[in-house]
Amino acid sequence: MKRRSFVELLEEGALASKLTEVILHELAIFNLGKTVDFNFLSRLSVGGYCRSLGFATNRNWSMLVLDKIAPKSPLGPNVVPEREAKAILAQLRYAINTRLLEPKMGKPQPDIISDFLPKGKRYKRAKTLGHLWEFQYALAVELEHGKARGSNLTNNHPLLTALVVVAHLAEDKLYYARVWEMETSGSLFNAQIENAPTGSIMKEHMRARVYLQQRLQERVEKA
């Protein structure tokens, strides 16, 4: 029986989990050197996937700029709205649970998203820590691989953006806590050499430093 295409499944109103399966299957085929059409990357397909996740009808990420997808947060950086980040995280969890996605860096890392899941439970034997905000920030960071910087690789697709996040988490589960501190440090340096105001940047940099230290201490206590 012929496998239905992503577009056909969209037209049938398929669940997000089914669409996620198709995308990951296509990527797996591509990884084997076979030809795929990547029709899940079109503007209409990205919009359909966003709707399957429960996003508002005007929230087709492929048609939005970074600041619209991920507005500035009270803490400083751009972050994806909590409701949308939760929906994307649920798809990652589904993909890992069904072994459609098997994160690894030398060895398997099935607990790779545990830090972002609701605190006080366990996921793949690891304690869950409740740092959803960090995942919201991570998604915003990786939208740089979409339409924001002129080298469009993902067309702002929520799942592909999340897969970039997973790739970095495989290097270091504190990757995005470190990125926030690093980026604010760079912004502060640039402002200083340009004689630009530094007050708001300094405040965000201090928040980022404190956050990273808290995450590092948390990691030590878990060890």
LUMSE-608416 format. One line per field, with one value per residue: residue in one letter; residue number from 1; x, y, z of N, C-alpha, C, CB in turn. Coordinates in Angstrom, 1 decimal, padded with zeros to 4 digits. Glycine has a CB too. Layout:
<rs>
type c(a,...)
seq c(NUM,...)
n.px c(X,...)
n.py c(Y,...)
n.pz c(Z,...)
ca.px c(X,...)
ca.py c(Y,...)
ca.pz c(Z,...)
c.px c(X,...)
c.py c(Y,...)
c.pz c(Z,...)
cb.px c(X,...)
cb.py c(Y,...)
cb.pz c(Z,...)
</rs>
This chain:
<rs>
type c(m,k,r,r,s,f,v,e,l,l,e,e,g,a,l,a,s,k,l,t,e,v,i,l,h,e,l,a,i,f,n,l,g,k,t,v,d,f,n,f,l,s,r,l,s,v,g,g,y,c,r,s,l,g,f,a,t,n,r,n,w,s,m,l,v,l,d,k,i,a,p,k,s,p,l,g,p,n,v,v,p,e,r,e,a,k,a,i,l,a,q,l,r,y,a,i,n,t,r,l,l,e,p,k,m,g,k,p,q,p,d,i,i,s,d,f,l,p,k,g,k,r,y,k,r,a,k,t,l,g,h,l,w,e,f,q,y,a,l,a,v,e,l,e,h,g,k,a,r,g,s,n,l,t,n,n,h,p,l,l,t,a,l,v,v,v,a,h,l,a,e,d,k,l,y,y,a,r,v,w,e,m,e,t,s,g,s,l,f,n,a,q,i,e,n,a,p,t,g,s,i,m,k,e,h,m,r,a,r,v,y,l,q,q,r,l,q,e,r,v,e,k,a)
seq c(1,2,3,4,5,6,7,8,9,10,11,12,13,14,15,16,17,18,19,20,21,22,23,24,25,26,27,28,29,30,31,32,33,34,35,36,37,38,39,40,41,42,43,44,45,46,47,48,49,50,51,52,53,54,55,56,57,58,59,60,61,62,63,64,65,66,67,68,69,70,71,72,73,74,75,76,77,78,79,80,81,82,83,84,85,86,87,88,89,90,91,92,93,94,95,96,97,98,99,100,101,102,103,104,105,106,107,108,109,110,111,112,113,114,115,116,117,118,119,120,121,122,123,124,125,126,127,128,129,130,131,132,133,134,135,136,137,138,139,140,141,142,143,144,145,146,147,148,149,150,151,152,153,154,155,156,157,158,159,160,161,162,163,164,165,166,167,168,169,170,171,172,173,174,175,176,177,178,179,180,181,182,183,184,185,186,187,188,189,190,191,192,193,194,195,196,197,198,199,200,201,202,203,204,205,206,207,208,209,210,211,212,213,214,215,216,217,218,219,220,221,222,223)
n.px c(000.8,000.6,002.3,000.8,001.1,002.5,001.0,-001.4,-002.2,-002.5,-004.7,-006.6,-006.9,-005.2,-003.8,-001.4,000.6,000.7,001.5,004.0,005.3,005.4,007.1,009.5,010.0,010.5,012.8,014.5,014.7,015.9,018.3,019.4,020.3,018.5,016.0,013.8,010.9,010.4,008.0,006.8,007.8,006.8,005.1,002.3,002.2,003.7,002.1,-000.2,000.8,001.4,-001.3,-002.2,-000.9,-002.4,-002.0,-003.0,-004.9,-003.7,-001.1,000.9,004.0,005.8,005.2,005.7,007.8,010.7,010.3,007.6,006.9,008.3,008.2,009.8,010.7,009.9,012.3,014.2,015.3,014.1,011.4,009.5,005.9,004.5,002.4,002.6,005.2,004.9,003.3,005.0,007.0,005.6,005.4,008.1,008.5,006.7,007.9,010.3,009.5,008.3,010.4,011.0,012.6,015.9,017.9,021.4,024.8,027.5,026.6,023.3,020.7,018.1,016.7,016.7,015.1,014.2,014.8,013.0,010.5,007.5,008.2,009.4,008.9,009.7,011.5,012.3,014.0,015.3,015.3,012.7,012.7,011.3,012.0,010.7,010.7,013.3,013.3,011.5,013.0,015.2,014.0,013.4,016.0,017.0,015.5,017.0,018.0,016.0,014.0,015.0,017.7,018.5,019.5,017.8,016.9,015.0,012.5,011.2,009.9,008.2,008.8,011.2,012.8,012.8,014.2,016.7,017.3,017.3,019.6,021.6,021.3,022.1,024.8,025.2,023.3,022.9,023.2,021.6,021.3,023.9,024.2,022.5,023.9,026.3,025.5,024.4,026.7,028.3,026.7,026.8,029.6,029.8,028.1,029.5,032.0,030.9,030.0,027.4,024.2,024.2,022.7,020.2,021.1,023.1,021.6,020.2,022.3,023.3,021.1,021.2,023.7,023.2,021.2,022.5,024.4,022.7,021.6,023.9,024.6,022.4,022.8,025.1,024.1,022.4,024.1)
n.py c(-001.2,002.2,004.7,007.5,010.9,013.9,016.1,015.0,013.9,016.2,017.3,015.5,016.1,015.1,014.0,015.8,014.1,012.1,013.5,014.3,011.8,011.3,013.3,012.8,010.2,010.8,012.3,010.4,008.7,010.4,010.6,008.2,008.6,008.7,010.0,012.6,014.7,016.8,018.1,018.9,021.3,023.4,026.6,026.4,023.8,024.1,025.8,024.2,022.2,023.8,024.5,021.9,021.5,023.1,025.8,029.3,030.4,032.5,032.0,030.9,029.9,030.1,032.3,034.4,036.9,036.7,038.2,038.2,035.5,034.8,036.7,039.4,038.6,039.2,038.8,039.4,038.1,036.9,034.7,031.7,031.5,030.1,028.2,027.2,026.3,024.1,022.5,021.7,020.5,018.3,016.8,016.2,014.5,012.5,011.5,010.5,008.7,006.8,006.0,007.1,009.1,009.2,010.5,011.1,011.2,009.9,008.0,006.7,009.2,009.2,010.7,013.4,015.6,016.0,018.0,020.1,019.2,019.0,019.7,017.5,014.8,011.8,011.1,008.8,007.7,009.9,012.8,015.2,018.7,021.1,023.4,024.9,027.4,027.7,026.0,027.3,029.6,028.3,027.4,029.9,030.8,029.0,029.6,031.1,029.5,029.5,031.8,034.1,035.0,035.1,032.8,030.4,027.4,025.9,027.0,028.1,025.9,024.4,021.8,021.1,023.1,022.5,020.1,020.9,022.1,019.8,018.5,020.2,020.0,017.4,017.7,019.1,019.4,021.7,023.6,025.8,027.4,028.2,029.5,031.7,033.3,033.7,035.1,037.5,038.5,039.0,040.9,042.9,043.6,044.5,046.8,048.4,048.9,050.4,052.6,052.7,052.7,050.7,049.8,048.2,045.9,045.1,044.4,042.2,040.5,040.0,038.6,036.3,035.2,034.6,032.7,030.7,029.9,028.8,026.7,025.2,024.5,023.0,020.8,019.8,018.9,017.0,015.0)
n.pz c(000.0,-000.9,000.7,002.2,001.2,002.8,002.2,001.4,003.8,005.3,004.0,004.8,007.4,009.3,012.5,014.5,015.4,013.5,011.3,012.2,012.2,009.5,008.6,010.0,008.9,006.2,006.5,007.5,005.3,003.5,004.8,004.2,001.7,-000.3,-002.6,-001.7,-001.6,000.1,000.6,002.9,003.7,002.4,002.3,002.7,003.8,006.2,007.5,007.8,009.5,011.7,012.4,013.0,015.4,017.0,016.9,016.5,013.7,012.4,012.8,011.2,011.0,008.9,007.6,009.2,010.8,013.0,015.4,015.6,015.8,018.0,020.5,022.5,025.8,029.3,030.6,028.8,026.3,023.0,023.0,022.2,022.4,025.3,025.1,022.5,022.5,024.3,022.8,020.7,022.1,023.0,020.7,020.2,022.4,021.8,019.5,020.5,022.3,020.7,019.3,016.8,016.8,017.9,019.9,020.2,021.2,020.7,022.7,023.3,024.1,025.5,027.4,026.7,026.6,029.2,031.1,030.4,030.9,033.0,036.4,038.9,038.3,036.5,033.5,031.2,033.1,034.1,036.2,035.9,035.3,034.8,033.2,031.1,030.0,029.1,026.9,025.3,024.7,023.4,021.0,019.8,019.4,017.5,015.3,013.8,011.8,010.0,008.3,009.2,008.9,006.3,005.2,004.5,005.9,007.2,006.8,008.9,010.1,012.7,013.8,012.5,013.5,016.2,016.0,015.4,017.9,019.5,018.4,019.3,022.1,022.4,022.4,024.8,027.6,028.8,026.9,025.9,028.2,028.5,026.0,026.2,028.2,026.9,024.5,025.6,026.8,024.5,023.3,025.1,025.1,022.4,022.5,024.3,022.9,020.8,022.1,022.9,024.7,027.7,029.7,029.8,028.5,030.3,032.5,031.5,030.9,033.5,034.5,032.9,033.6,036.3,035.9,034.5,036.4,038.3,036.9,036.5,039.1,039.8,038.1,039.2,041.7,040.9,040.0)
ca.px c(000.0,001.4,002.3,000.2,002.1,002.3,-000.1,-002.6,-002.6,-003.0,-006.1,-007.5,-007.0,-004.5,-003.3,000.0,001.5,000.8,002.3,005.4,005.8,005.8,008.3,010.7,010.2,011.1,014.2,015.3,014.9,016.9,019.6,020.0,020.8,017.4,015.4,012.5,010.5,010.4,006.8,006.3,008.5,006.2,004.4,001.0,002.5,004.1,000.9,-001.0,001.4,001.1,-002.7,-002.3,-000.4,-003.3,-001.7,-004.0,-004.9,-002.7,000.3,001.7,005.4,006.6,004.8,006.0,009.2,011.2,009.7,006.2,006.9,008.9,008.3,010.7,010.2,010.3,013.6,015.1,015.4,012.9,010.9,008.3,004.9,004.5,001.4,003.2,006.4,004.4,002.8,006.2,007.7,004.8,005.7,009.4,008.3,006.0,008.9,011.3,008.8,008.0,011.7,011.1,013.8,016.8,019.0,022.6,026.1,028.3,025.7,021.9,020.3,016.6,016.1,017.3,014.2,013.7,014.9,012.0,009.2,007.0,009.1,009.0,008.6,010.8,011.3,013.4,014.8,015.9,014.4,012.2,013.1,010.4,012.6,010.0,011.1,014.5,012.9,010.9,014.2,015.9,013.3,013.7,017.4,017.2,014.8,018.0,018.1,014.8,013.9,015.4,019.0,018.8,019.9,016.6,017.0,013.9,011.3,010.6,009.0,008.3,009.4,012.6,013.4,013.0,015.2,018.0,017.5,017.7,021.0,022.5,021.2,022.9,026.2,025.2,021.9,022.9,023.6,020.9,021.6,025.2,024.1,022.0,024.9,027.3,025.0,024.3,028.1,028.7,025.9,027.4,030.9,029.6,027.6,030.6,032.9,030.2,029.6,025.9,023.7,024.4,021.9,019.3,021.9,023.8,020.6,019.9,023.5,023.3,020.1,021.7,024.7,022.6,020.4,023.4,024.9,021.6,021.5,025.1,024.4,021.3,023.4,026.0,023.2,021.8,025.2)
ca.py c(000.0,003.4,005.7,008.8,012.1,014.8,017.0,014.2,013.8,017.5,017.5,014.6,016.6,014.1,014.5,016.3,013.0,011.4,014.4,014.2,010.5,011.4,014.2,012.0,009.1,011.4,012.7,009.1,008.2,011.3,010.3,007.0,009.0,008.5,011.3,013.0,016.0,017.8,018.9,019.4,022.5,024.5,027.6,025.8,022.7,024.6,026.4,023.1,021.6,024.7,024.3,020.6,021.7,023.9,027.2,030.1,030.4,033.5,031.7,030.1,030.4,030.3,033.6,035.4,037.2,036.2,038.9,037.8,034.1,034.7,038.1,039.6,038.2,040.1,038.5,040.0,037.5,036.4,033.3,031.2,031.5,028.9,027.2,026.7,025.5,022.9,021.6,021.2,019.6,017.1,016.1,015.6,013.4,011.4,010.9,009.8,007.5,005.8,005.7,007.7,010.0,008.6,011.4,010.5,011.8,008.7,007.0,007.2,010.1,009.3,011.7,014.7,016.8,015.9,019.3,021.0,018.7,019.5,019.4,016.6,013.5,011.2,010.8,007.9,007.6,011.2,013.8,016.3,019.9,022.2,024.6,025.1,028.7,027.5,025.4,028.5,030.4,027.5,027.5,031.2,030.9,028.2,030.2,031.7,028.6,029.7,032.9,035.3,035.5,035.1,031.4,029.7,026.0,025.2,027.7,028.3,024.8,024.2,020.5,021.1,024.0,021.7,019.1,021.6,022.2,018.5,018.3,020.9,019.4,016.2,018.1,019.6,019.7,023.1,024.4,027.1,028.3,028.8,030.4,033.0,034.0,034.0,036.1,038.7,038.9,039.5,042.2,044.0,044.0,045.3,048.1,049.1,049.5,051.4,053.7,052.6,052.5,049.3,049.5,047.1,044.8,044.7,043.7,040.9,039.7,039.5,037.5,035.2,034.7,033.9,031.5,029.6,029.4,028.0,025.4,024.4,024.0,022.0,019.7,019.2,018.3,015.8,014.1)
ca.pz c(000.0,-001.0,001.9,001.9,001.3,003.8,001.7,001.5,005.2,005.7,003.5,005.5,008.8,010.2,013.8,014.5,015.6,012.2,010.4,012.7,011.7,008.0,008.4,010.4,008.0,005.1,006.9,007.6,003.9,003.0,005.5,003.5,000.4,-001.2,-003.0,-001.1,-002.2,001.2,000.5,004.3,003.9,001.7,003.2,003.1,004.7,007.5,008.1,008.1,010.6,012.8,012.8,013.7,016.8,017.8,016.8,015.9,012.2,011.9,013.4,010.2,011.3,007.7,007.1,010.3,011.2,014.3,016.6,015.7,016.2,019.4,021.0,023.6,027.1,030.3,031.0,027.8,025.0,022.3,023.3,021.6,023.4,026.1,024.6,021.2,022.9,024.9,021.7,019.9,023.0,023.0,019.5,020.4,023.3,021.1,018.5,021.3,022.9,019.6,018.7,015.5,017.0,018.9,020.1,020.7,021.0,021.1,023.3,023.2,025.1,025.4,028.3,026.3,026.9,030.6,031.8,030.1,031.2,034.3,037.5,040.0,037.8,035.8,032.1,030.8,034.3,034.5,036.9,035.1,036.0,034.6,032.6,029.8,029.4,028.3,025.6,024.5,024.3,022.5,019.7,019.2,019.0,016.3,014.2,012.9,010.6,009.1,007.4,009.9,008.6,004.9,004.7,005.0,005.8,007.8,006.5,010.2,010.5,014.2,014.1,012.1,014.4,017.4,015.8,015.6,019.3,020.0,018.0,020.3,023.4,022.4,022.8,026.2,028.0,029.3,025.8,025.8,029.3,028.1,024.8,026.7,028.8,025.8,023.6,026.3,026.9,023.2,023.0,026.0,024.5,021.2,022.9,024.9,021.9,020.0,023.0,023.0,026.1,028.1,030.9,029.7,028.2,031.5,033.4,031.0,031.1,034.9,034.7,032.2,034.4,037.5,035.5,034.2,037.6,039.0,036.2,036.8,040.5,039.7,037.5,040.2,042.7,040.2,039.7)
c.px c(000.9,001.2,001.7,001.2,001.6,001.1,-001.4,-003.1,-003.1,-004.5,-007.1,-007.7,-006.3,-004.0,-001.9,000.9,001.8,001.7,003.8,006.0,006.2,007.0,009.6,011.0,010.9,012.5,015.1,015.6,016.0,018.3,020.2,020.4,019.7,016.8,014.0,012.2,010.3,009.1,006.2,006.9,007.8,005.4,003.1,001.2,002.9,002.9,-000.1,-000.5,001.2,-000.3,-002.9,-001.9,-001.3,-002.9,-002.9,-003.9,-004.0,-001.3,001.0,003.2,006.1,006.2,005.1,007.5,009.5,010.4,008.2,006.0,007.3,009.2,009.3,010.0,010.5,011.7,014.6,015.0,014.1,012.6,009.6,007.2,004.8,003.6,002.0,004.4,006.0,003.9,003.9,006.9,007.0,005.1,007.1,009.3,007.7,007.1,009.9,010.7,008.5,009.3,011.8,012.3,014.6,018.0,020.2,023.8,027.1,027.4,024.3,021.6,018.8,016.0,016.4,016.4,013.7,013.8,013.7,010.6,008.8,007.8,008.5,008.6,009.8,010.5,012.5,014.5,015.4,014.9,013.9,012.3,012.2,010.9,012.0,010.5,012.4,014.3,012.3,012.0,015.0,015.3,013.5,015.1,017.6,016.3,015.8,018.3,017.0,015.0,014.6,016.8,019.4,019.3,018.9,016.8,015.8,012.5,010.5,009.6,009.2,009.1,010.9,013.4,013.7,014.0,016.6,018.3,018.0,019.2,022.0,022.5,022.0,024.4,026.3,023.8,021.8,023.2,022.9,021.1,023.0,025.1,023.5,023.1,026.0,026.8,024.9,025.7,028.6,028.0,026.5,028.7,030.7,029.0,028.6,031.6,032.3,029.7,028.1,025.5,023.8,023.5,021.0,020.0,022.6,022.9,020.3,021.1,023.6,022.3,020.6,022.8,024.2,021.9,021.4,024.0,023.9,021.5,022.7,025.0,023.4,021.9,024.4,025.2,022.6,022.8,025.3)
c.py c(001.2,004.3,007.0,009.9,013.0,015.7,016.3,014.1,015.1,017.7,016.6,015.1,015.7,014.8,014.9,015.1,012.2,012.2,014.4,012.9,010.7,012.2,013.4,010.8,009.7,011.8,011.5,008.6,009.1,011.0,009.0,007.3,008.9,009.9,011.5,014.4,017.1,018.7,019.4,020.8,023.7,025.4,027.0,024.6,023.1,025.1,025.3,022.4,022.5,024.5,023.0,020.6,022.5,025.4,028.0,030.1,031.4,033.2,030.7,030.6,030.7,031.7,034.7,035.7,036.8,036.9,038.6,036.4,034.1,036.1,038.2,039.2,039.2,040.0,039.1,039.4,037.1,035.0,033.0,031.2,030.1,027.8,026.5,025.8,024.1,021.9,021.0,020.2,018.3,016.2,015.4,014.4,012.2,010.7,010.1,008.5,006.4,005.4,006.1,008.7,009.4,009.5,010.7,011.3,010.8,007.6,007.6,008.2,010.3,010.3,013.1,015.9,016.8,017.2,020.2,020.5,019.1,018.9,018.3,015.2,012.9,010.9,010.0,007.9,008.9,012.1,014.9,017.6,021.1,023.4,024.8,026.4,028.5,026.9,026.5,029.3,029.6,027.5,028.8,031.4,030.2,028.6,030.9,030.8,028.7,030.9,034.2,035.9,035.4,033.8,030.4,028.1,025.2,025.8,027.9,027.1,024.5,022.9,020.5,022.0,023.3,020.6,019.7,021.8,020.9,018.2,019.0,020.4,018.1,016.5,018.4,020.0,021.1,024.1,025.8,028.0,029.0,029.8,031.8,033.9,034.5,035.2,037.5,039.3,039.6,040.8,043.3,044.5,044.9,046.7,049.0,049.7,050.4,052.6,053.8,052.4,051.0,048.9,048.3,045.8,044.2,043.9,042.3,040.0,039.2,038.4,036.2,034.5,033.9,032.7,030.4,029.0,028.5,026.7,024.5,023.8,022.8,020.7,019.0,018.4,017.0,014.7,013.0)
c.pz c(000.0,000.2,001.4,002.1,002.5,003.5,001.8,002.9,005.8,005.3,004.2,007.0,009.7,011.5,013.6,014.6,014.3,011.2,010.9,012.2,010.3,007.8,008.8,009.5,006.7,005.3,007.0,006.2,003.3,003.5,004.9,002.1,-000.7,-001.5,-002.3,-001.7,-001.2,001.1,001.8,004.6,003.2,002.7,003.6,004.0,006.1,008.2,008.6,009.4,011.9,013.3,013.5,015.1,017.7,017.8,016.2,014.4,011.6,012.4,012.5,010.3,010.0,007.1,008.1,010.4,012.6,015.4,016.7,016.2,017.7,019.9,022.2,024.9,028.1,030.8,030.0,026.4,024.3,022.8,022.6,022.7,024.0,025.5,023.3,021.5,023.5,023.8,020.9,020.8,023.1,021.8,019.6,021.3,022.6,020.2,019.3,021.8,021.9,018.8,017.2,015.6,018.2,019.0,020.6,020.4,021.5,021.7,023.2,024.4,025.1,026.3,028.0,026.6,028.3,031.3,031.5,030.5,032.6,035.4,038.4,039.5,037.2,034.3,031.6,031.9,034.8,035.2,035.9,035.9,035.8,034.0,031.2,029.2,028.6,027.0,024.7,023.9,023.2,021.1,019.0,018.7,017.6,015.1,013.3,011.7,009.7,008.3,007.9,009.4,007.2,004.3,005.2,004.8,006.3,007.4,007.8,010.6,011.9,014.5,013.7,013.0,015.7,017.2,015.9,017.1,019.9,019.6,019.0,021.7,023.6,022.8,024.3,026.5,028.5,028.2,025.7,027.0,029.0,027.0,025.3,027.3,027.8,025.0,024.3,026.5,025.7,022.9,023.9,025.5,023.3,021.5,023.5,023.9,020.9,020.8,023.0,024.4,026.4,029.2,030.8,029.3,029.4,032.4,032.8,031.1,032.5,035.1,034.1,033.0,035.6,037.1,035.2,035.4,038.4,038.2,036.4,038.1,040.5,039.1,038.5,041.3,042.2,040.1,040.8)
cb.px c(-001.0,001.0,003.7,-001.1,002.1,003.5,000.2,-002.4,-001.4,-002.2,-006.1,-007.0,-008.5,-003.3,-003.5,000.2,001.0,-000.5,001.8,005.4,004.7,004.6,008.2,010.5,008.9,010.3,014.2,014.5,013.6,016.5,019.4,018.9,021.9,016.3,015.2,012.6,009.2,011.6,005.7,006.7,009.9,005.2,004.2,000.3,003.5,005.2,000.1,-001.1,003.0,001.4,-003.6,-001.6,001.0,-003.4,-000.4,-004.0,-006.3,-003.2,000.1,001.2,006.2,006.3,003.3,005.4,009.4,012.6,009.9,005.5,007.8,010.2,007.0,011.1,010.7,009.3,013.9,016.4,016.3,013.1,010.8,008.5,003.5,004.0,000.1,003.6,007.3,003.3,001.9,007.1,007.8,003.4,005.7,010.4,007.4,004.9,009.6,011.9,007.5,007.0,012.1,009.8,013.3,017.2,018.6,022.8,026.3,029.3,026.1,020.9,021.0,016.0,016.7,017.6,013.0,014.5,016.2,012.0,009.2,005.6,009.5,007.9,007.4,011.3,011.1,014.1,015.9,016.5,015.0,010.7,014.5,009.8,014.1,008.5,011.4,015.5,012.0,010.0,015.1,016.0,011.8,013.4,018.4,016.9,013.7,019.3,018.4,013.6,012.5,015.6,020.0,019.7,021.4,015.4,018.2,014.0,010.4,009.8,009.4,007.0,008.7,012.7,012.6,011.7,015.0,018.0,016.1,016.8,021.2,022.2,019.7,022.9,026.6,026.2,021.4,023.9,023.3,019.5,021.7,026.2,023.1,020.8,025.6,027.6,023.6,023.6,029.0,028.4,024.4,027.6,031.7,028.6,026.4,031.4,033.5,029.0,030.2,025.4,022.3,025.8,021.0,018.2,022.9,024.4,019.4,019.5,024.8,023.1,018.8,022.2,025.7,021.6,019.6,024.6,025.4,020.3,021.3,026.4,024.0,020.2,024.2,026.8,022.2,021.2,026.5)
cb.py c(000.0,004.1,005.8,009.0,012.8,015.7,017.5,012.8,013.3,018.6,017.1,013.2,016.7,013.5,013.4,017.2,012.0,011.2,015.9,014.3,009.5,012.0,015.5,011.5,008.5,012.7,013.5,008.1,008.3,012.8,010.0,005.9,008.1,007.5,011.3,013.0,015.8,018.7,018.2,018.4,022.5,024.0,028.9,025.4,021.7,025.7,027.3,022.1,021.4,026.1,024.4,019.5,022.3,023.5,027.4,031.5,030.6,034.9,031.2,030.1,029.3,029.3,033.6,034.9,038.7,036.4,040.4,038.0,033.2,033.9,038.7,041.1,036.8,039.9,037.0,040.0,036.2,036.5,033.2,029.8,031.8,029.2,027.9,027.8,026.2,023.2,022.4,022.4,020.2,017.4,017.0,016.6,013.9,011.9,012.0,010.7,007.9,006.3,004.2,008.5,011.5,007.2,012.6,009.1,013.2,009.2,006.7,006.0,011.5,007.9,011.4,014.6,016.6,014.8,020.0,021.2,017.1,019.1,020.6,017.1,013.5,009.9,012.1,008.5,006.6,012.0,014.4,016.1,020.3,022.5,024.4,025.1,029.7,026.6,024.2,029.3,030.7,026.1,027.2,032.3,030.2,026.7,031.1,032.0,027.2,029.8,033.2,035.1,034.7,036.1,031.1,030.1,025.5,025.2,026.9,029.6,023.6,024.1,019.4,021.6,025.3,021.0,018.4,023.0,022.6,017.4,018.8,022.4,019.1,015.5,019.4,020.8,018.7,023.3,023.6,026.8,027.4,027.7,029.8,032.8,033.1,032.8,035.7,038.6,037.8,038.6,041.9,043.4,042.8,044.6,047.9,048.3,048.3,050.7,055.0,051.5,053.0,049.2,050.7,047.3,045.1,045.9,044.5,041.0,040.5,040.7,038.0,035.5,035.8,034.9,031.9,030.2,030.5,028.7,025.7,025.3,025.1,022.4,020.1,020.3,019.2,016.1,014.8)
cb.pz c(001.2,-002.3,002.5,002.7,000.0,004.1,000.3,000.9,006.1,005.2,002.0,005.5,009.2,009.4,014.9,015.7,016.7,011.6,010.5,014.2,011.8,007.2,009.3,011.8,007.6,004.6,008.2,008.4,003.1,003.3,007.0,003.5,000.0,-000.8,-004.5,000.4,-002.9,001.1,-000.2,005.3,003.5,000.6,002.5,001.8,004.0,007.4,007.1,007.0,010.4,012.4,011.6,012.9,016.7,019.2,015.9,016.5,011.7,012.4,014.8,008.8,012.0,006.6,006.8,011.6,011.0,014.4,016.4,014.3,015.4,019.4,021.5,023.6,027.5,031.5,031.2,028.3,025.0,020.8,024.9,020.9,022.7,027.5,024.2,020.2,023.9,025.8,020.7,019.5,024.4,023.1,018.2,021.0,024.5,020.2,017.8,022.4,023.5,018.7,018.8,015.2,017.4,018.4,021.0,020.1,021.8,022.1,024.7,023.2,024.9,025.7,029.7,024.8,025.9,031.3,031.4,028.6,031.1,034.5,038.3,040.7,036.7,036.5,031.2,029.4,034.1,033.3,038.1,034.6,035.6,035.9,032.5,030.0,030.6,029.2,025.8,025.4,025.5,023.0,019.9,020.3,020.0,016.6,014.6,013.7,011.1,009.9,007.0,011.3,009.4,004.6,005.3,004.2,006.6,009.3,005.5,010.2,009.6,014.8,013.4,010.7,014.7,017.8,014.4,014.9,020.0,019.4,016.6,020.3,023.8,021.1,022.0,026.3,029.0,030.5,024.5,025.5,030.6,027.7,023.8,027.7,029.9,025.0,023.1,027.6,027.3,022.1,023.3,027.5,024.1,020.2,023.9,025.9,021.1,019.3,022.5,022.0,026.2,028.5,031.3,028.6,027.1,032.2,033.4,029.5,030.7,035.8,034.0,030.8,034.8,038.2,034.2,033.3,038.5,038.9,034.7,036.7,041.5,038.8,036.2,041.0,043.2,038.9,039.5)
</rs>
